[in-house]
Amino acid sequence: MNIEKIIAEKLKISESQVQKTVELIDEGNTIPFISRYRKEVTGNLTDTVLRDLE
């Protein structure tokens, strides 16, 4: 079982949302920036879920 799948199940989101969000964080984007300007990439994840994912 991969880590993305475990996180997705725990947060009740899709694996692709986990993967895309992790990529944005790894690129140096902040949670407020992602939450506000990258909603289309994350599938409209809330800032609370983004912080949990971080």
PDB file of N, CA, C and O in Angstrom:
ATOM      1  N   MET A   1       0.853  -1.187   0.000  1.00  0.00           N
ATOM      2  CA  MET A   1       0.000   0.000   0.000  1.00  0.00           C
ATOM      3  C   MET A   1       0.895   1.245   0.000  1.00  0.00           C
ATOM      4  O   MET A   1       1.815   1.348   0.812  1.00  0.00           O
ATOM      5  N   ASN A   2       0.630   2.168  -0.891  1.00  0.00           N
ATOM      6  CA  ASN A   2       1.467   3.367  -0.958  1.00  0.00           C
ATOM      7  C   ASN A   2       0.948   4.464  -0.034  1.00  0.00           C
ATOM      8  O   ASN A   2      -0.218   4.467   0.362  1.00  0.00           O
ATOM      9  N   ILE A   3       1.822   5.375   0.293  1.00  0.00           N
ATOM     10  CA  ILE A   3       1.505   6.437   1.252  1.00  0.00           C
ATOM     11  C   ILE A   3       0.386   7.349   0.750  1.00  0.00           C
ATOM     12  O   ILE A   3      -0.436   7.808   1.542  1.00  0.00           O
ATOM     13  N   GLU A   4       0.347   7.613  -0.547  1.00  0.00           N
ATOM     14  CA  GLU A   4      -0.704   8.469  -1.093  1.00  0.00           C
ATOM     15  C   GLU A   4      -2.083   7.857  -0.884  1.00  0.00           C
ATOM     16  O   GLU A   4      -3.049   8.560  -0.587  1.00  0.00           O
ATOM     17  N   LYS A   5      -2.161   6.546  -1.042  1.00  0.00           N
ATOM     18  CA  LYS A   5      -3.438   5.856  -0.852  1.00  0.00           C
ATOM     19  C   LYS A   5      -3.868   5.908   0.610  1.00  0.00           C
ATOM     20  O   LYS A   5      -5.046   6.107   0.907  1.00  0.00           O
ATOM     21  N   ILE A   6      -2.922   5.731   1.517  1.00  0.00           N
ATOM     22  CA  ILE A   6      -3.225   5.776   2.953  1.00  0.00           C
ATOM     23  C   ILE A   6      -3.737   7.156   3.339  1.00  0.00           C
ATOM     24  O   ILE A   6      -4.741   7.279   4.041  1.00  0.00           O
ATOM     25  N   ILE A   7      -3.041   8.199   2.875  1.00  0.00           N
ATOM     26  CA  ILE A   7      -3.448   9.571   3.182  1.00  0.00           C
ATOM     27  C   ILE A   7      -4.815   9.866   2.583  1.00  0.00           C
ATOM     28  O   ILE A   7      -5.663  10.469   3.241  1.00  0.00           O
ATOM     29  N   ALA A   8      -5.034   9.453   1.354  1.00  0.00           N
ATOM     30  CA  ALA A   8      -6.319   9.691   0.688  1.00  0.00           C
ATOM     31  C   ALA A   8      -7.463   9.043   1.462  1.00  0.00           C
ATOM     32  O   ALA A   8      -8.517   9.653   1.642  1.00  0.00           O
ATOM     33  N   GLU A   9      -7.261   7.826   1.913  1.00  0.00           N
ATOM     34  CA  GLU A   9      -8.305   7.139   2.671  1.00  0.00           C
ATOM     35  C   GLU A   9      -8.564   7.832   4.005  1.00  0.00           C
ATOM     36  O   GLU A   9      -9.714   7.981   4.418  1.00  0.00           O
ATOM     37  N   LYS A  10      -7.509   8.248   4.669  1.00  0.00           N
ATOM     38  CA  LYS A  10      -7.659   8.898   5.969  1.00  0.00           C
ATOM     39  C   LYS A  10      -8.396  10.230   5.847  1.00  0.00           C
ATOM     40  O   LYS A  10      -9.255  10.543   6.672  1.00  0.00           O
ATOM     41  N   LEU A  11      -8.064  11.016   4.818  1.00  0.00           N
ATOM     42  CA  LEU A  11      -8.684  12.331   4.633  1.00  0.00           C
ATOM     43  C   LEU A  11      -9.957  12.277   3.799  1.00  0.00           C
ATOM     44  O   LEU A  11     -10.630  13.292   3.622  1.00  0.00           O
ATOM     45  N   LYS A  12     -10.287  11.093   3.286  1.00  0.00           N
ATOM     46  CA  LYS A  12     -11.483  10.896   2.451  1.00  0.00           C
ATOM     47  C   LYS A  12     -11.471  11.780   1.209  1.00  0.00           C
ATOM     48  O   LYS A  12     -12.454  12.442   0.877  1.00  0.00           O
ATOM     49  N   ILE A  13     -10.320  11.767   0.535  1.00  0.00           N
ATOM     50  CA  ILE A  13     -10.158  12.465  -0.735  1.00  0.00           C
ATOM     51  C   ILE A  13      -9.537  11.489  -1.728  1.00  0.00           C
ATOM     52  O   ILE A  13      -9.178  10.372  -1.355  1.00  0.00           O
ATOM     53  N   SER A  14      -9.409  11.896  -2.976  1.00  0.00           N
ATOM     54  CA  SER A  14      -8.856  10.993  -3.984  1.00  0.00           C
ATOM     55  C   SER A  14      -7.324  10.993  -3.952  1.00  0.00           C
ATOM     56  O   SER A  14      -6.697  11.946  -3.489  1.00  0.00           O
ATOM     57  N   GLU A  15      -6.749   9.920  -4.448  1.00  0.00           N
ATOM     58  CA  GLU A  15      -5.291   9.822  -4.526  1.00  0.00           C
ATOM     59  C   GLU A  15      -4.712  10.903  -5.438  1.00  0.00           C
ATOM     60  O   GLU A  15      -3.627  11.423  -5.173  1.00  0.00           O
ATOM     61  N   SER A  16      -5.423  11.241  -6.498  1.00  0.00           N
ATOM     62  CA  SER A  16      -4.921  12.272  -7.405  1.00  0.00           C
ATOM     63  C   SER A  16      -4.884  13.633  -6.714  1.00  0.00           C
ATOM     64  O   SER A  16      -3.986  14.434  -6.974  1.00  0.00           O
ATOM     65  N   GLN A  17      -5.852  13.901  -5.836  1.00  0.00           N
ATOM     66  CA  GLN A  17      -5.824  15.145  -5.076  1.00  0.00           C
ATOM     67  C   GLN A  17      -4.603  15.188  -4.166  1.00  0.00           C
ATOM     68  O   GLN A  17      -3.951  16.225  -4.044  1.00  0.00           O
ATOM     69  N   VAL A  18      -4.296  14.070  -3.533  1.00  0.00           N
ATOM     70  CA  VAL A  18      -3.119  13.987  -2.673  1.00  0.00           C
ATOM     71  C   VAL A  18      -1.875  14.237  -3.497  1.00  0.00           C
ATOM     72  O   VAL A  18      -1.036  15.057  -3.126  1.00  0.00           O
ATOM     73  N   GLN A  19      -1.750  13.540  -4.610  1.00  0.00           N
ATOM     74  CA  GLN A  19      -0.561  13.645  -5.448  1.00  0.00           C
ATOM     75  C   GLN A  19      -0.359  15.077  -5.963  1.00  0.00           C
ATOM     76  O   GLN A  19       0.747  15.612  -5.882  1.00  0.00           O
ATOM     77  N   LYS A  20      -1.398  15.683  -6.480  1.00  0.00           N
ATOM     78  CA  LYS A  20      -1.281  17.031  -7.040  1.00  0.00           C
ATOM     79  C   LYS A  20      -0.979  18.068  -5.957  1.00  0.00           C
ATOM     80  O   LYS A  20      -0.212  19.003  -6.185  1.00  0.00           O
ATOM     81  N   THR A  21      -1.579  17.900  -4.789  1.00  0.00           N
ATOM     82  CA  THR A  21      -1.332  18.835  -3.689  1.00  0.00           C
ATOM     83  C   THR A  21       0.088  18.706  -3.175  1.00  0.00           C
ATOM     84  O   THR A  21       0.741  19.712  -2.897  1.00  0.00           O
ATOM     85  N   VAL A  22       0.570  17.493  -3.046  1.00  0.00           N
ATOM     86  CA  VAL A  22       1.952  17.276  -2.601  1.00  0.00           C
ATOM     87  C   VAL A  22       2.928  17.900  -3.591  1.00  0.00           C
ATOM     88  O   VAL A  22       3.931  18.487  -3.186  1.00  0.00           O
ATOM     89  N   GLU A  23       2.646  17.779  -4.869  1.00  0.00           N
ATOM     90  CA  GLU A  23       3.497  18.412  -5.888  1.00  0.00           C
ATOM     91  C   GLU A  23       3.543  19.923  -5.703  1.00  0.00           C
ATOM     92  O   GLU A  23       4.611  20.530  -5.788  1.00  0.00           O
ATOM     93  N   LEU A  24       2.382  20.534  -5.449  1.00  0.00           N
ATOM     94  CA  LEU A  24       2.336  21.982  -5.246  1.00  0.00           C
ATOM     95  C   LEU A  24       3.127  22.387  -3.999  1.00  0.00           C
ATOM     96  O   LEU A  24       3.852  23.382  -4.020  1.00  0.00           O
ATOM     97  N   ILE A  25       2.991  21.625  -2.920  1.00  0.00           N
ATOM     98  CA  ILE A  25       3.722  21.919  -1.692  1.00  0.00           C
ATOM     99  C   ILE A  25       5.217  21.756  -1.917  1.00  0.00           C
ATOM    100  O   ILE A  25       6.010  22.583  -1.467  1.00  0.00           O
ATOM    101  N   ASP A  26       5.605  20.685  -2.616  1.00  0.00           N
ATOM    102  CA  ASP A  26       7.021  20.439  -2.904  1.00  0.00           C
ATOM    103  C   ASP A  26       7.635  21.543  -3.761  1.00  0.00           C
ATOM    104  O   ASP A  26       8.836  21.802  -3.676  1.00  0.00           O
ATOM    105  N   GLU A  27       6.818  22.190  -4.581  1.00  0.00           N
ATOM    106  CA  GLU A  27       7.296  23.283  -5.419  1.00  0.00           C
ATOM    107  C   GLU A  27       7.486  24.569  -4.619  1.00  0.00           C
ATOM    108  O   GLU A  27       7.975  25.565  -5.152  1.00  0.00           O
ATOM    109  N   GLY A  28       7.101  24.553  -3.340  1.00  0.00           N
ATOM    110  CA  GLY A  28       7.289  25.710  -2.477  1.00  0.00           C
ATOM    111  C   GLY A  28       6.070  26.593  -2.309  1.00  0.00           C
ATOM    112  O   GLY A  28       6.159  27.670  -1.719  1.00  0.00           O
ATOM    113  N   ASN A  29       4.943  26.152  -2.815  1.00  0.00           N
ATOM    114  CA  ASN A  29       3.722  26.933  -2.662  1.00  0.00           C
ATOM    115  C   ASN A  29       3.201  26.817  -1.230  1.00  0.00           C
ATOM    116  O   ASN A  29       3.288  25.758  -0.609  1.00  0.00           O
ATOM    117  N   THR A  30       2.661  27.913  -0.721  1.00  0.00           N
ATOM    118  CA  THR A  30       2.104  27.894   0.633  1.00  0.00           C
ATOM    119  C   THR A  30       0.651  27.414   0.599  1.00  0.00           C
ATOM    120  O   THR A  30      -0.003  27.445  -0.443  1.00  0.00           O
ATOM    121  N   ILE A  31       0.163  26.972   1.755  1.00  0.00           N
ATOM    122  CA  ILE A  31      -1.218  26.501   1.845  1.00  0.00           C
ATOM    123  C   ILE A  31      -2.212  27.616   1.489  1.00  0.00           C
ATOM    124  O   ILE A  31      -3.148  27.359   0.732  1.00  0.00           O
ATOM    125  N   PRO A  32      -2.045  28.849   2.007  1.00  0.00           N
ATOM    126  CA  PRO A  32      -2.987  29.900   1.603  1.00  0.00           C
ATOM    127  C   PRO A  32      -2.991  30.153   0.087  1.00  0.00           C
ATOM    128  O   PRO A  32      -4.047  30.376  -0.504  1.00  0.00           O
ATOM    129  N   PHE A  33      -1.809  30.118  -0.533  1.00  0.00           N
ATOM    130  CA  PHE A  33      -1.718  30.309  -1.984  1.00  0.00           C
ATOM    131  C   PHE A  33      -2.438  29.178  -2.717  1.00  0.00           C
ATOM    132  O   PHE A  33      -3.225  29.421  -3.632  1.00  0.00           O
ATOM    133  N   ILE A  34      -2.163  27.956  -2.309  1.00  0.00           N
ATOM    134  CA  ILE A  34      -2.803  26.799  -2.953  1.00  0.00           C
ATOM    135  C   ILE A  34      -4.312  26.872  -2.788  1.00  0.00           C
ATOM    136  O   ILE A  34      -5.061  26.660  -3.742  1.00  0.00           O
ATOM    137  N   SER A  35      -4.752  27.171  -1.580  1.00  0.00           N
ATOM    138  CA  SER A  35      -6.181  27.236  -1.283  1.00  0.00           C
ATOM    139  C   SER A  35      -6.891  28.293  -2.115  1.00  0.00           C
ATOM    140  O   SER A  35      -8.021  28.086  -2.558  1.00  0.00           O
ATOM    141  N   ARG A  36      -6.241  29.409  -2.325  1.00  0.00           N
ATOM    142  CA  ARG A  36      -6.872  30.512  -3.038  1.00  0.00           C
ATOM    143  C   ARG A  36      -6.713  30.427  -4.551  1.00  0.00           C
ATOM    144  O   ARG A  36      -7.670  30.658  -5.290  1.00  0.00           O
ATOM    145  N   TYR A  37      -5.501  30.094  -5.019  1.00  0.00           N
ATOM    146  CA  TYR A  37      -5.215  30.216  -6.450  1.00  0.00           C
ATOM    147  C   TYR A  37      -5.062  28.905  -7.206  1.00  0.00           C
ATOM    148  O   TYR A  37      -4.943  28.919  -8.431  1.00  0.00           O
ATOM    149  N   ARG A  38      -5.061  27.793  -6.522  1.00  0.00           N
ATOM    150  CA  ARG A  38      -4.891  26.495  -7.196  1.00  0.00           C
ATOM    151  C   ARG A  38      -6.027  25.533  -6.907  1.00  0.00           C
ATOM    152  O   ARG A  38      -5.831  24.318  -6.880  1.00  0.00           O
ATOM    153  N   LYS A  39      -7.218  26.080  -6.691  1.00  0.00           N
ATOM    154  CA  LYS A  39      -8.386  25.248  -6.402  1.00  0.00           C
ATOM    155  C   LYS A  39      -8.662  24.248  -7.519  1.00  0.00           C
ATOM    156  O   LYS A  39      -9.063  23.112  -7.267  1.00  0.00           O
ATOM    157  N   GLU A  40      -8.442  24.688  -8.760  1.00  0.00           N
ATOM    158  CA  GLU A  40      -8.720  23.795  -9.897  1.00  0.00           C
ATOM    159  C   GLU A  40      -7.773  22.606  -9.916  1.00  0.00           C
ATOM    160  O   GLU A  40      -8.131  21.541 -10.418  1.00  0.00           O
ATOM    161  N   VAL A  41      -6.576  22.771  -9.380  1.00  0.00           N
ATOM    162  CA  VAL A  41      -5.592  21.678  -9.352  1.00  0.00           C
ATOM    163  C   VAL A  41      -5.911  20.688  -8.234  1.00  0.00           C
ATOM    164  O   VAL A  41      -5.796  19.476  -8.414  1.00  0.00           O
ATOM    165  N   THR A  42      -6.314  21.217  -7.075  1.00  0.00           N
ATOM    166  CA  THR A  42      -6.549  20.362  -5.912  1.00  0.00           C
ATOM    167  C   THR A  42      -7.961  19.802  -5.846  1.00  0.00           C
ATOM    168  O   THR A  42      -8.268  18.995  -4.969  1.00  0.00           O
ATOM    169  N   GLY A  43      -8.806  20.217  -6.748  1.00  0.00           N
ATOM    170  CA  GLY A  43     -10.188  19.747  -6.703  1.00  0.00           C
ATOM    171  C   GLY A  43     -10.989  20.436  -5.616  1.00  0.00           C
ATOM    172  O   GLY A  43     -11.864  19.834  -4.994  1.00  0.00           O
ATOM    173  N   ASN A  44     -10.679  21.718  -5.392  1.00  0.00           N
ATOM    174  CA  ASN A  44     -11.388  22.547  -4.412  1.00  0.00           C
ATOM    175  C   ASN A  44     -11.264  22.057  -2.975  1.00  0.00           C
ATOM    176  O   ASN A  44     -12.221  22.138  -2.205  1.00  0.00           O
ATOM    177  N   LEU A  45     -10.097  21.552  -2.615  1.00  0.00           N
ATOM    178  CA  LEU A  45      -9.872  21.158  -1.229  1.00  0.00           C
ATOM    179  C   LEU A  45      -9.884  22.407  -0.350  1.00  0.00           C
ATOM    180  O   LEU A  45      -9.381  23.459  -0.743  1.00  0.00           O
ATOM    181  N   THR A  46     -10.457  22.281   0.830  1.00  0.00           N
ATOM    182  CA  THR A  46     -10.491  23.408   1.760  1.00  0.00           C
ATOM    183  C   THR A  46      -9.113  23.605   2.386  1.00  0.00           C
ATOM    184  O   THR A  46      -8.264  22.714   2.348  1.00  0.00           O
ATOM    185  N   ASP A  47      -8.909  24.782   2.959  1.00  0.00           N
ATOM    186  CA  ASP A  47      -7.624  25.035   3.600  1.00  0.00           C
ATOM    187  C   ASP A  47      -7.398  24.105   4.794  1.00  0.00           C
ATOM    188  O   ASP A  47      -6.256  23.777   5.112  1.00  0.00           O
ATOM    189  N   THR A  48      -8.464  23.684   5.448  1.00  0.00           N
ATOM    190  CA  THR A  48      -8.339  22.744   6.564  1.00  0.00           C
ATOM    191  C   THR A  48      -7.795  21.399   6.086  1.00  0.00           C
ATOM    192  O   THR A  48      -6.888  20.838   6.700  1.00  0.00           O
ATOM    193  N   VAL A  49      -8.344  20.891   5.001  1.00  0.00           N
ATOM    194  CA  VAL A  49      -7.862  19.623   4.449  1.00  0.00           C
ATOM    195  C   VAL A  49      -6.435  19.774   3.940  1.00  0.00           C
ATOM    196  O   VAL A  49      -5.613  18.875   4.116  1.00  0.00           O
ATOM    197  N   LEU A  50      -6.138  20.906   3.311  1.00  0.00           N
ATOM    198  CA  LEU A  50      -4.778  21.148   2.823  1.00  0.00           C
ATOM    199  C   LEU A  50      -3.776  21.147   3.972  1.00  0.00           C
ATOM    200  O   LEU A  50      -2.684  20.594   3.844  1.00  0.00           O
ATOM    201  N   ARG A  51      -4.142  21.761   5.090  1.00  0.00           N
ATOM    202  CA  ARG A  51      -3.243  21.781   6.250  1.00  0.00           C
ATOM    203  C   ARG A  51      -3.068  20.389   6.828  1.00  0.00           C
ATOM    204  O   ARG A  51      -1.965  20.015   7.226  1.00  0.00           O
ATOM    205  N   ASP A  52      -4.151  19.615   6.879  1.00  0.00           N
ATOM    206  CA  ASP A  52      -4.036  18.229   7.349  1.00  0.00           C
ATOM    207  C   ASP A  52      -3.137  17.422   6.427  1.00  0.00           C
ATOM    208  O   ASP A  52      -2.345  16.597   6.882  1.00  0.00           O
ATOM    209  N   LEU A  53      -3.262  17.660   5.161  1.00  0.00           N
ATOM    210  CA  LEU A  53      -2.447  16.951   4.176  1.00  0.00           C
ATOM    211  C   LEU A  53      -0.978  17.332   4.287  1.00  0.00           C
ATOM    212  O   LEU A  53      -0.090  16.494   4.132  1.00  0.00           O
ATOM    213  N   GLU A  54      -0.740  18.599   4.558  1.00  0.00           N
ATOM    214  CA  GLU A  54       0.641  19.068   4.699  1.00  0.00           C
ATOM    215  C   GLU A  54       1.322  18.343   5.847  1.00  0.00           C
ATOM    216  O   GLU A  54       2.493  18.596   6.129  1.00  0.00           O
TER     217      GLU A  54
END
